[in-house]
Amino acid sequence: MSLNVELLEQSFEKIKPHADEFAASFYEKLFTTHPEFKPLFANIDMAKQQKKLINALVLVVENLRSPEALGPVLNALGGRHIGYGVIPKYYSPVGEALLSAFEQSLQQNWTPEVKLAWTDAYRAITDLMLKGAGAVSTPKVVPHEKDVTHNQPKESKTQLLNESKPIAPPTEEQKKPLVPIQLDGEIIQKILLKITDSYQQFQGQSLVQRLGEVLKGILGKFIDNFWTQPAWLVASVSAVLFIIIYVNAAENSLLAEILESADALSLVVALVLFIKEAPDRRKQFHYQAWSTVDAAHSVKVSYARILALQDLNSDGVSLRGLDSPDAELIAINLSQANLSAANLSKTDLSNANLSHANLDNANLSQAKLAGANLSDANLSFARLSQVNLSNANLSGANLICADLSNANMSGVNLRNASLSGANLNSTYLSGANLKGAKVSISDLSGALLIGAIMPDGSKYKSLEDGVTNE
């Protein structure tokens, strides 16, 4: 879908000066027209929720020209909304309330062209979010739809997705099958031709090529059976094969001399069992490592926990949801680790290597990350309030919609980082390098920027110097 990006950007700039009123208006309209939505927000701080809405809109508008960066974020956002109890048919009334809030906020600037631009944008946004939620249809903004209910038994995500009805009737084009079935025999002819071509290609292969393909197939089945069959059966078959080879070996040959050794059979069977049981040993190792991590949960300093986490990560084990608050993990190496939704609040990760790590939605509030390597890390939607990131390397990091309020980021390297929609209220960015970072001046307005290098490469000048960077 082609969006009117310029019109969307211009109209949203008019919203920013009174963003809080806009967000409050949106939720007021949503709850007034659809009171059944209120239970979804029963235990939520609405002030923070309104801030999240504005951050999400900032994220979308600032990345309209970079859909390759926006798509994965909205996919993930849609997936999370399923966990909040949001199903596809909820998107339509939300869209109605959003457009109504835009109309009230923009007033005379709410032209038919602007309305069309935001309607198209909302459809594009929901399409990406629904893909993340596993849905296949895009809802349309249709007024007065009130078929949402919360008085129903708990259902699985799949059932919730399947129960959502199309909001608009399908068009003629949508009603057509994806692959038209032709009854004149043309499809059948094409299939027969393809089979004939494949057979001729096989016939044209040399005997060696055909034999190689057969042996490849046999070897593949052998390997599959090796890992699926019980160890005793594999050991027995190995022993039988050893005996067959020994009996058929040429007398006085080198192979015969090797096989005549009394321990040869035992060694072969032991080697086969060692290979066969490797996955079980690895599982046991992982279990022991996780036991070490769990046992150290209430312990602040545990070198064994650091080694266990590093070993698990080096084996490619996901650390998603790791719960290690207030732990000392100084200089730990968790490069490329999956720490999504981890709880590392107040944890000491000074000088840690977390480059290319996935820390989306992680809780790192009040953590110590001074001097840490977080280059190219994913910290989208992470909680980083009051964190100490002084002199940390965050070059190329994804900090979209992260909460960095009251964080100490003095001297931090944020070159080419993405900070769209991030909360930088009272963030200390003195001496920080923001060159090439994706962040708006309005987002930086609440931060302390003395001595910082701005996104355009210039050095920040305070009002006392008589120059601004706006």
C-alpha positions in Angstrom: 0.0 0.0 0.0 1.4 3.4 -0.9 1.1 5.9 2.0 1.2 9.7 1.8 4.2 9.9 4.1 4.7 13.7 3.8 1.1 14.4 4.8 1.3 12.0 7.7 4.5 13.6 9.0 3.2 17.1 8.7 -0.1 16.4 10.5 1.7 14.5 13.3 4.0 17.4 13.9 0.8 19.4 14.8 -0.1 16.7 17.3 3.2 16.7 19.2 2.8 20.0 21.1 -0.3 18.6 22.8 0.4 14.9 22.7 -0.8 14.2 26.2 -4.2 15.7 25.5 -4.4 13.7 22.3 -3.6 10.4 24.1 -6.1 11.1 26.9 -8.8 12.0 24.2 -8.1 8.7 22.5 -8.7 6.5 25.5 -11.7 8.6 26.6 -13.4 8.0 23.3 -12.4 4.3 23.2 -13.9 3.6 26.7 -17.0 5.8 26.1 -18.0 4.0 22.8 -16.7 0.6 23.9 -16.8 0.2 27.7 -16.1 -3.5 27.3 -12.4 -2.6 26.7 -11.9 -1.3 30.2 -11.1 -4.7 31.8 -8.1 -4.9 29.6 -6.7 -1.8 31.3 -7.8 -2.6 34.8 -4.3 -2.9 36.4 -2.5 -0.5 34.1 -1.1 3.0 34.9 -3.0 5.0 32.3 -0.4 7.8 32.4 2.3 5.4 31.3 -0.1 3.8 28.8 -0.8 7.1 27.2 3.0 7.7 26.9 3.4 4.3 25.3 0.7 5.2 22.7 2.6 8.5 21.8 5.9 6.6 21.6 4.4 4.0 19.3 3.0 6.7 17.0 6.4 8.5 17.0 8.1 5.2 16.2 5.7 4.7 13.2 5.9 8.2 11.8 9.7 8.5 12.1 10.1 5.1 10.3 7.6 5.5 7.5 10.5 6.0 5.1 12.3 2.9 6.5 9.6 0.1 6.3 12.3 -2.6 6.6 13.0 -1.4 10.1 9.4 -0.8 11.1 8.0 -4.1 9.9 9.7 -6.5 12.5 8.9 -4.1 15.3 5.2 -4.0 14.5 5.2 -7.8 14.0 6.5 -8.2 17.5 4.1 -5.7 18.9 1.2 -7.6 17.4 2.4 -10.8 18.9 2.6 -9.2 22.4 -0.9 -7.8 22.1 -2.3 -11.4 21.8 -0.8 -12.0 25.3 -2.7 -8.9 26.5 -6.0 -10.4 25.4 -6.2 -8.3 22.2 -7.8 -10.2 19.3 -8.0 -9.0 15.6 -11.6 -7.8 15.8 -10.6 -5.3 18.5 -8.5 -3.4 16.0 -11.5 -1.8 14.2 -13.0 0.1 17.2 -9.4 1.1 18.2 -9.0 2.6 14.7 -12.3 4.5 15.0 -11.2 6.0 18.3 -7.8 6.9 17.0 -9.2 8.7 13.9 -11.7 10.5 16.1 -8.9 11.7 18.4 -7.0 12.9 15.4 -10.1 14.8 14.1 -10.6 16.5 17.5 -6.9 17.4 17.9 -6.3 18.7 14.3 -9.7 20.4 13.9 -9.6 22.5 10.7 -6.4 20.7 9.7 -8.4 17.4 9.6 -9.0 17.5 5.8 -10.4 14.6 3.7 -6.8 14.1 2.4 -5.4 13.8 6.0 -8.2 11.5 7.0 -7.5 9.2 4.0 -3.8 9.2 4.8 -4.2 8.1 8.4 -6.9 5.6 7.5 -4.5 4.0 5.0 -1.6 4.2 7.6 -3.7 2.5 10.2 -4.6 -0.4 7.8 -0.9 -0.8 7.0 0.0 -0.8 10.7 -2.7 -3.4 11.7 -1.7 -5.6 8.8 1.9 -5.8 10.1 0.7 -6.3 13.7 -1.8 -9.1 12.6 1.0 -10.9 10.8 2.9 -10.9 14.1 -0.2 -12.2 15.9 -0.6 -15.0 13.3 -3.7 -13.5 11.6 -4.2 -13.3 7.8 -6.7 -10.5 7.2 -6.5 -6.8 7.6 -9.4 -5.1 9.5 -10.9 -2.0 8.0 -12.0 1.0 10.1 -15.8 0.7 10.1 -17.8 2.9 12.5 -20.3 1.5 15.1 -19.0 -2.0 15.3 -19.9 -3.3 18.8 -19.5 -7.1 18.7 -16.7 -7.2 21.3 -17.5 -9.2 24.4 -15.5 -10.3 27.5 -18.2 -12.6 28.9 -16.8 -15.7 27.3 -14.8 -18.7 28.4 -11.0 -18.6 28.2 -9.9 -19.7 24.7 -6.5 -20.4 23.1 -4.8 -17.9 20.9 -5.6 -19.9 17.8 -9.3 -20.0 18.7 -9.3 -16.2 19.3 -7.7 -15.5 16.0 -10.1 -17.8 14.1 -13.2 -16.4 15.8 -12.6 -12.9 14.4 -15.0 -12.1 11.6 -14.0 -10.1 8.6 -14.8 -6.4 9.3 -15.6 -5.7 5.7 -17.2 -8.0 3.1 -14.7 -9.5 0.7 -14.4 -7.9 -2.7 -14.8 -9.9 -5.9 -11.1 -10.1 -6.3 -10.8 -11.5 -2.7 -13.4 -14.2 -3.5 -11.4 -15.7 -6.3 -9.4 -18.8 -5.5 -5.6 -18.2 -5.2 -4.9 -20.8 -7.9 -7.7 -21.0 -10.5 -8.5 -24.6 -11.5 -8.8 -25.0 -15.2 -11.0 -27.9 -16.6 -9.6 -27.9 -20.1 -6.7 -30.2 -19.2 -4.0 -27.6 -19.5 -2.9 -27.9 -15.9 -2.7 -31.7 -16.2 -0.7 -31.4 -19.3 1.8 -29.2 -17.6 2.2 -31.6 -14.7 2.8 -34.6 -17.1 5.4 -32.6 -19.0 7.2 -31.8 -15.8 7.2 -35.4 -14.7 8.5 -36.5 -18.1 11.3 -33.9 -18.0 12.3 -35.0 -14.6 12.4 -38.7 -15.7 14.5 -37.8 -18.8 17.0 -35.9 -16.6 17.3 -38.9 -14.3 17.8 -41.1 -17.4 20.5 -38.8 -18.7 22.5 -39.0 -15.5 25.5 -41.3 -15.4 25.5 -44.5 -13.4 27.9 -43.0 -10.9 25.5 -40.1 -10.3 22.5 -42.3 -9.8 24.5 -44.6 -7.5 25.7 -41.6 -5.5 22.1 -40.4 -5.0 21.0 -43.8 -3.9 23.9 -44.1 -1.4 23.1 -40.6 -0.2 19.5 -41.6 0.5 20.7 -44.8 2.4 23.2 -42.8 4.4 20.5 -40.2 5.3 18.1 -43.0 6.6 21.0 -44.6 8.5 21.8 -41.4 10.3 18.1 -40.7 11.1 17.8 -44.2 12.6 21.1 -43.9 14.5 19.7 -41.0 16.5 16.1 -42.4 16.9 16.8 -46.0 17.9 17.6 -47.0 21.5 21.3 -47.2 22.5 21.2 -51.0 23.1 20.0 -51.7 19.6 22.7 -49.4 18.1 25.4 -51.1 20.1 24.2 -54.6 19.0 24.1 -53.6 15.3 27.6 -52.1 15.7 28.9 -55.4 17.2 27.3 -57.4 14.4 28.8 -55.2 11.7 32.2 -55.4 13.4 32.0 -59.2 13.3 31.0 -59.3 9.7 33.9 -57.0 8.7 36.3 -59.1 10.8 35.1 -62.4 9.1 35.4 -61.0 5.6 38.7 -59.2 6.1 41.6 -60.6 4.1 43.9 -62.8 6.1 47.2 -61.2 7.1 45.9 -57.7 6.0 46.4 -54.6 8.1 42.7 -54.5 8.8 42.7 -58.1 10.0 45.6 -57.4 12.3 43.8 -54.4 13.8 40.6 -56.3 14.3 42.3 -59.3 15.9 43.0 -57.2 18.9 41.0 -58.4 21.9 39.9 -54.9 22.8 38.9 -53.9 19.3 35.2 -54.9 19.6 34.9 -53.2 23.0 36.5 -50.0 21.6 34.2 -49.9 18.6 31.0 -50.4 20.6 32.2 -47.8 23.2 32.9 -45.3 20.5 29.5 -45.8 18.9 27.8 -45.4 22.3 29.8 -42.3 23.1 28.6 -40.7 19.9 25.1 -41.9 20.4 24.8 -40.6 23.9 26.3 -37.2 23.1 22.9 -35.4 23.0 21.9 -36.9 26.3 25.2 -35.8 27.9 24.6 -32.3 26.5 21.0 -32.2 27.9 22.4 -33.3 31.3 25.1 -30.5 31.1 22.4 -27.9 30.3 20.2 -29.2 33.2 23.2 -28.9 35.6 24.0 -25.4 34.3 20.4 -24.2 34.8 20.4 -25.8 38.3 23.5 -23.7 39.1 21.7 -20.6 37.8 18.6 -21.3 39.8 20.5 -22.1 43.0 22.3 -18.7 42.8 19.0 -16.8 42.4 19.2 -15.1 45.8 23.0 -15.0 45.8 24.5 -11.7 44.8 28.0 -13.0 43.8 28.3 -16.4 42.2 31.2 -17.1 39.8 29.6 -20.5 39.0 26.4 -18.7 37.7 28.5 -16.6 35.4 30.3 -19.6 33.9 26.9 -21.5 33.6 25.3 -18.6 31.7 28.3 -18.2 29.4 28.3 -22.0 28.7 24.6 -22.1 28.0 24.9 -19.2 25.6 27.9 -20.6 23.8 25.8 -23.8 23.2 23.1 -21.7 21.6 20.6 -22.1 24.5 18.0 -19.3 24.8 18.2 -17.3 28.0 14.8 -15.7 27.3 13.0 -14.7 30.6 16.2 -15.1 32.7 15.4 -13.9 36.2 18.6 -12.7 37.9 17.8 -9.3 39.6 20.4 -7.7 41.8 23.1 -10.2 40.7 26.8 -9.4 40.1 27.6 -10.4 36.5 30.6 -8.1 35.9 32.5 -8.6 32.6 30.2 -11.6 31.6 30.4 -12.6 28.0 26.9 -13.0 26.6 27.4 -11.9 23.0 24.5 -12.7 20.7 22.5 -14.1 23.7 18.7 -14.2 23.6 17.8 -12.3 26.8 14.3 -11.2 25.6 12.0 -10.3 28.5 14.8 -11.0 31.0 14.7 -9.5 34.5 18.1 -8.0 35.2 17.0 -5.0 37.3 19.8 -3.7 39.6 22.2 -6.3 38.2 25.8 -5.3 37.9 26.8 -5.9 34.2 29.7 -3.5 34.2 32.1 -4.1 31.2 29.9 -7.0 30.1 29.9 -8.1 26.4 26.4 -8.0 25.2 27.1 -7.2 21.6 24.3 -8.3 19.2 22.3 -9.6 22.2 18.5 -9.6 22.1 17.3 -7.7 25.1 13.9 -6.6 23.8 11.3 -6.0 26.6 14.0 -6.8 29.2 13.9 -5.1 32.6 17.3 -3.4 33.2 16.1 -0.6 35.4 18.8 0.6 37.9 21.3 -1.9 36.4 25.0 -1.1 36.1 26.2 -1.3 32.5 29.1 1.1 32.7 31.7 0.3 30.0 29.5 -2.5 28.6 29.6 -3.5 25.0 26.0 -3.3 23.6 26.9 -2.6 20.0 24.1 -3.7 17.6 22.1 -5.0 20.6 18.3 -5.1 20.4 16.9 -3.1 23.4 13.6 -2.2 21.9 10.8 -1.6 24.5 13.4 -2.4 27.3 13.1 -0.7 30.7 16.3 1.2 31.3 15.2 3.9 33.7 18.0 5.0 36.1 20.4 2.6 34.5 24.1 3.5 34.5 25.4 3.3 30.9 28.3 5.7 31.2 31.0 5.1 28.5 29.1 2.1 27.2 29.2 1.2 23.5 25.7 1.3 22.0 26.7 1.9 18.4 24.1 0.6 16.0 21.8 -0.5 18.9 18.1 -0.7 18.6 16.5 1.4 21.4 13.1 1.9 19.8 10.5 2.9 22.5 13.0 2.0 25.3 12.5 3.8 28.6 15.8 5.6 29.3 14.3 8.2 31.7 16.8 9.4 34.4 19.5 7.1 32.9 23.2 8.0 33.2 24.5 7.8 29.6 27.5 10.2 29.9 30.1 9.5 27.3 28.0 6.7 25.7 28.6 5.8 22.1 25.3 6.0 20.3 26.5 6.3 16.7 23.9 5.1 14.2 21.7 3.9 17.1 17.9 4.0 16.7 16.1 5.9 19.5 12.7 6.5 17.8 10.0 6.8 20.4 12.5 6.4 23.3 11.7 8.1 26.6 14.7 10.4 27.2 13.2 12.5 30.0 16.0 13.7 32.3 18.5 11.3 30.6 22.1 12.4 31.2 23.8 12.4 27.8 26.7 14.7 28.6 29.6 14.0 26.2 27.6 11.3 24.4 28.2 10.6 20.7 24.8 10.7 18.8 26.3 11.1 15.3 24.0 9.3 12.8 21.5 8.3 15.5 17.9 8.1 14.5 16.2 10.4 17.1 14.1 13.6 16.8 15.0 16.9 18.4 11.7 16.7 20.3 12.7 13.4 21.8 16.0 14.9 22.9 14.3 18.0 24.4 14.0 16.5 27.9 17.6 15.2 28.0 20.8 16.8 29.4 23.1 17.2 26.4 26.0 19.3 27.5 29.0 18.5 25.3 27.2 15.9 23.3 27.7 15.3 19.6 24.3 15.7 17.9 22.9 13.4 15.1 24.1 15.8 12.4 27.7 15.7 13.7 27.6 19.1 15.3 28.4 19.7 19.0 25.5 20.7 21.3 25.3 24.3 22.2 23.3 25.3 25.3 21.1 28.4 25.4 23.7 30.1 27.6 26.0 30.0 24.6 23.4 31.8 22.5 23.0 28.9 20.0 20.7 26.0 19.8 20.6 22.9 17.7 17.0 23.1 16.8 
